[in-house]
């Protein structure tokens, strides 16, 4: 089982710097730049502008669909927000109600 990573806010200064350096290197790869370009083209096709409350959601069969941010991000993606993904997790209960009420 892979080791659970701490959130960036709880990392030490050295770890943050190392992670930032690694991320910078990854973001410069041809695959990453191509992906960002394709994402921008898809957003434009869907008519989504900067500040729009909707996301360009990737679909299982390929392609994109305009979808509300909350719906898209609640699904969690590959790793995503595990608190929201887990059944009975902190964010899956919704509304700030105490558990069991």
FENBELMO-V939280 format. One record per residue. N is the residue number from 1. RES is the residue in one small letter. OMEGA is omega in degrees with one decimal (NA if undefined). Layout:
{{N RES OMEGA} {N RES OMEGA}}
//
This chain:
{{1 x -178.8} {2 x -180.0} {3 x -178.8} {4 x -179.8} {5 x 175.1} {6 x 174.0} {7 x -177.6} {8 x -178.3} {9 x -178.5} {10 x -179.3} {11 x 174.9} {12 x -177.1} {13 x -179.2} {14 x -178.8} {15 x 179.0} {16 x -178.9} {17 x -179.8} {18 x -179.3} {19 x 178.9} {20 x 179.8} {21 x 179.2} {22 x -179.0} {23 x 179.5} {24 x 179.6} {25 x 179.5} {26 x -177.8} {27 x -179.3} {28 x -178.5} {29 x 179.7} {30 x -179.6} {31 x -178.1} {32 x 180.0} {33 x 178.4} {34 x 179.8} {35 x 180.0} {36 x 177.7} {37 x 179.8} {38 x 178.7} {39 x 179.2} {40 x 178.7} {41 x 179.9} {42 x 178.0} {43 x -179.1} {44 x 178.4} {45 x -179.0} {46 x 178.8} {47 x 179.9} {48 x -179.6} {49 x 178.1} {50 x -180.0} {51 x 178.0} {52 x -178.6} {53 x 179.3} {54 x 176.6} {55 x 169.5} {56 x -174.4} {57 x 177.2} {58 x -178.7} {59 x -177.6} {60 x -178.9} {61 x -174.8} {62 x -179.8} {63 x -175.2} {64 x 177.5} {65 x 176.3} {66 x -175.5} {67 x -179.1} {68 x -178.4} {69 x -175.6} {70 x 179.6} {71 x -177.5} {72 x -175.1} {73 x 177.2} {74 x 180.0} {75 x 170.4} {76 x -180.0} {77 x -178.2} {78 x 179.8} {79 x 173.4} {80 x -177.4} {81 x -174.8} {82 x 179.4} {83 x -179.1} {84 x -176.9} {85 x -173.6} {86 x 177.7} {87 x -178.3} {88 x 179.7} {89 x -175.6} {90 x -175.7} {91 x -178.1} {92 x -179.4} {93 x 175.4} {94 x 170.3} {95 x 178.7} {96 x 178.5} {97 x 176.0} {98 x -178.3} {99 x 177.4} {100 x 179.5} {101 x NA}}
//
